[in-house]
Amino acid sequence: MRRWLACILLVSSCACAGCMHRSPGMLYESSTEPLSTHQTRLRGEMRRDVEELSVNIGPRHAGESLADVLAAERWIVDRLKASGVEPRRDEVDLNGPKVANVEASFPGVERPDEIIVIGAHYDTVFRSPGANDNASGVAMLLATARRLGDAPTGRTVRIVFFVNEEYPFSGGIQMGSRLYAERCRARGDDIVAMIAVDSVGYYTSAPGSQNYPAFIGGLPSKGNFIAFGSNRDNQQLLDHVVAIFQEQCRFPAIGVATDLNAASRSDHASFWWQGYPAIFMSDTSEYRDPNYHRQTDTADQLNYDELARLTEGFIKTVRVLAAADTRLP
């Protein structure tokens, strides 16, 4: 997770209309309805998986504790196998020791060569348990994997858990998503859309809970929404995904595209570098979550009701994107 939102907001303050694009759509209010039976089940899954990664395994950085990174990888593999999915390891060489991305593939029926990648990194910064950044994203992808096998999709969907997103690996030759995207390009894989899911579990409707630079105005003041982001080259995909998401649920959401360098600092950028369409999804991290990259990024800080509502809408969105008759930009 990086500070891409700050740069988006700075552009807005300078009225640089050519640098920023905001997706059309309604910003809904948070739901006050009780969770449905399915959402209640999702909430339990989210909490269990976030706690397993952030409490039972803990900090997951290859430069601090390689054993814990390997433990997290094995745990993800076991979770996928328990769901009836046979995962594939995509190795990353750390000059001797090896870690891995973990891929779960769901072959499409009508358009199997068209691939949608949904990714989340499972590592953390030094000494942080990483409940929000990014056990929340891992939990969302595991929930998605459990449900995609229920019915075939038109396009192939790959759910990928990336290693080594955080510093000092980010952007480098040992960054898991960079190597994965490079290998996809070398094979000639036709990736038609990629969504990186990073820090998606911190929500509050308290007035003033969403922070921005002091001179910025006109954007939501409550930290109750999910943000989708991209560069300008991918704003059509961004708008398309936001529109589908808002058709599937009423979870508050915004979409913003900018060409500023800060917009490229997460796993989605690895796919841009290979010419693939990709966007990003986040709760805006440090502009809302006071525990960002700290030892206090713990499981008890997340809003599991909202995470369950978001996850349900996200799973529906992935199914629509993967449908053979869905037009993609």
Stockholm file with secondary structure:
# STOCKHOLM 1.0

chainA/1-329         MRRWLACILLVSSCACAGCMHRSPGMLYESSTEPLSTHQTRLRGEMRRDVEELSVNIGPRHAGESLADVLAAERWIVDRLKASGVEPRRDEVDLNGPKVANVEASFPGVERPDEIIVIGAHYDTVFRSPGANDNASGVAMLLATARRLGDAPTGRTVRIVFFVNEEYPFSGGIQMGSRLYAERCRARGDDIVAMIAVDSVGYYTSAPGSQNYPAFIGGLPSKGNFIAFGSNRDNQQLLDHVVAIFQEQCRFPAIGVATDLNAASRSDHASFWWQGYPAIFMSDTSEYRDPNYHRQTDTADQLNYDELARLTEGFIKTVRVLAAADTRLP
#=GR chainA/1-329 SS CCSHHHHHHHHHHTTCTTTEEECCSCCCCCCCSCCCHHHHHHHHHHHHHHHIIIIIICCCCTTTCHHHHHHHHHHHHHHHHHTTCCCEEEEEECSSSEEEEEEEEECCSSEEEEEEEEEEECCCSTTCCCIIIIIIHHHHHHHHHHHHTTSCCSEEEEEEEESCCSTTTTTSTTCHHHHHHHHHHHHTCEEEEEEEECCCCCCCCCTTCSCCCTTCCSSCCSSCCEEEEECGGGHHHHHHHHHHHHHHCCCCEEEEEECSGGGGCSHHHHHHTTTCCEEEEECCGGGTCTTTTSTTCCGGGSCHHHHHHHHHHHHHHHHHHHSTTCCCC
#=GC SS_cons         CCSHHHHHHHHHHTTCTTTEEECCSCCCCCCCSCCCHHHHHHHHHHHHHHHIIIIIICCCCTTTCHHHHHHHHHHHHHHHHHTTCCCEEEEEECSSSEEEEEEEEECCSSEEEEEEEEEEECCCSTTCCCIIIIIIHHHHHHHHHHHHTTSCCSEEEEEEEESCCSTTTTTSTTCHHHHHHHHHHHHTCEEEEEEEECCCCCCCCCTTCSCCCTTCCSSCCSSCCEEEEECGGGHHHHHHHHHHHHHHCCCCEEEEEECSGGGGCSHHHHHHTTTCCEEEEECCGGGTCTTTTSTTCCGGGSCHHHHHHHHHHHHHHHHHHHSTTCCCC
//
